[in-house]
Amino acid sequence: MSTAKIAITIEENLLGKLDRLVKAHVFPNRSKAIQEAVSDKLARMDHRRLAQECSKLDKSFEQAMAEEGLNSEIDSWPEY
């Protein structure tokens, strides 16, 4: 995967924590630590967005639609 170099501004206390993690070999370097943090945050945001959209669904309607589709498919399944 290709990468791009960027410049960021970060609070000194966060940078200190980050440097301690790098020194403890939790991360190989600052870039990898920040990359993983951003990736994790974006994944959580995507998961939260999916959960919010799912919460908008009408469970009884979705169940009825699933059963209707399943009932129409059962007739076309081969006998065993």
N, C-alpha and C positions, 0 to 999 in steps of 0.2 A: 504494500500500500504506500502511496506517495505521501510525503509529509510537507508541511510548509512552516517556515520560520516566522514567528510573530514576536512582538514585544508586549509585555503586560505590565500593569502596575498592581502591586500586591501590598497589603498591609505588612509592616515589619514583623508583627507578632506571628502572623501566618507564615511568613518566610522563615522565621526562626523554627517553627514547628516542622515545616517542610524540610529544612536543612538537617534537623535532628533525625528525621525519618531516613533521609538519604545517608547520613553518617552511620545509622544503625543498620544499613543495608536492607531496609524495608523496600526501598526503591533504588534503582541503579543511579538515577540522577533526577534533577528537578523537573526536567521536561517530561520524563516518563510518569512521574507522580502527578503532575498537572494534567497530562493527557488522560490518565486513568480517572482522575477526579471529575474532569469534564465529561468523559464518557459515561461514568456512573450517574452523574446528575442528569444527563440527557435521557438515559434509559429510564430513570425513575420518573421523569416528567412524562415520557411516552406511556409508561405503565399507568400513571395517574390519569392521563387523558383518556386512555382506553377504559379504565375503571369508571370514569365519569360518564362516558358515552354508554357503557353497558348499564349503568344505573338508570339511564333514561328509558331503557326497554321495558315494555309491558310483559312481565313474565308469563302471564296466562295466554296472551296473544301469541308470543313466541312458542310456547309449548303447543298450542293448538296448531300453529303452522308446521311445526316439526312433526307432530303426529299425523297431520293431513298428508304431508309429503311421504312419510314412512308408510302409511296405509296404502297410498297409491303405488308405492314401490314393491310392497310385499307381494302383490298379485303377480308381478313379473319375475319374482325370484324362483329359481328352479327347485323342484322337490328333491329332498335328500333321502 
